[in-house]
Amino acid sequence: MTRMAVFHQACTVPLARAMHFRTFSIACSSTAANVTVPSLNKKKEDSQVLLGMSEQDLQQLALDFGQQNYRGKQLHHLLYKRKVKEIQDFSHLPLPFRNELQEAGWKVGRSPIYKAVTAADGTIKLLVKLEDNRLVETVGIPVKDDKGSVRLTACVSSQVGCPLRCSFCATGKGGFSRNLKRHEIVEQVLAIEEVFKNRVTNVVFMGMGEPMLNMKEVLEAHRCLNKDIQIGQRMITISTVGVPNTIRKLASYKLQSTLAISLHAPNQKLREKIVPSAKSYPLDAIMKDCRDYFLETSRRVSFEYTLLAGVNDAVEHAKELAELLHEWGPGNHVNLIPFNPIEGSEYKRPYKKSVLAFSAALESRKITVSVRQTRGLDASAACGQLRNEFQKIPLLSGAEDQQSQSEIVVA
């Protein structure tokens, strides 16, 4: 289930705190870290986009245009502090410099919001219209703690659609268009901040797409989110259904972010039925890579497990899962995600007693467990649903599109 299963089901809150309406919430670690990620070469097609560039890159850009070094620092401030969307609105910069940037084909790299859906608890799902008229989803999830402080999580997409087609995933059923570029990932976070008028504290790569199939751009975006937007690495989670050789590669960067594995089954045979891509990445291989990841980074791997009624939710499955996790390493954590039905799916949501029995079986075997409940289906807020709804008809263009955008209301 690419990020899909995790976010499609995992924009959630613990059962004990579940609300009566569509609700989303993601548990992320609260400890910040400042770890340098090796620089990655920029894609050629990204070379004219300012968003995603580091302060050093922006300083060099200013020098290339015959400007003083400090103009690059101003560019950085305008992009990431003031979050200005258009070059002509860079009022701190001389008009001739702004004109030269535009004439050379440079742009900020921000896209308009095509549609917004607001839930009763304040969760907002956005549909962002990219430059090529493709649509991508992102969700802002506000959670207030006992002290009244608000944690704002941005669930971001890494691809337009998803090629892995997990059997219970809404986005997988919608097909795959392309990878997102780094600025198209970063701008999702800025869009959430703009709508909420608040700073994003946590980021989860659990939206549309499989991050490990777009690792270069995901890591570029990760660097920008951490270094430029100043979101601590331990506030960032990268979720994957598992792509061969990528976990080992990710470990080499020694990030302090959380790696979440979308597991969904305690054995290979069952996992292949739920996650078709599992055929090319056997369960033993992915578990070995997770163990090596822990040894390399000292970061505990989190496992996502979507409970499907009558498929993988029996106590016997829980016992088998516990044995699997104990076999491959210590310090495991499992997020149980009761399935919420989607149109055209043969799967059903498990009864609450089945969820509790599964959780108790894991806990009795010393596996740390959290249980989550998906919300937002009434507002097409499960991952992939909003995009699929709007791609059934052609996107508007020109004046009609501008009028459509002007009618969007974010409550």
Buried (B, 14 or more C-beta within 10 A) or exposed (E): BBBBBBBBBBBBBEBEEBBEEBBBBBBBBEEBBEEEBEEBEBBEEBEEBBBBBBBEBBBBBBEEBEBEEEBBBBBBBBBBEEBBBEBEEBEEBEEEBBEBBEEEEBBBBBBEBBBBBBBBBBBBBBBBBBEEEBBBBBBBBBBEEEEEEEBBBBBBBBBBBBBBBBBBBBBBBBEBBBBBBBBBBBBBBBBBBBBBEEEBBBBBBBBBBBBBBBBEBBBBBBBBBBBBBEBBBBBBBBBBBBBBEBBEEBBEBBBBBBBBBBBBBBEBEBBBBBBBBBEEBBBEBBBBBBBBBBEBBEBBBBBBBBBBBEBBBBEEBBBBBBEBBEEBBEEBBBBBBBBBBBEEBEBBBBEEEBBBBBBEBBBEBEBBBBBBBBBBBEBBBBBBBBBBBBBEEEBBEEEEBEEBBEEBEEE
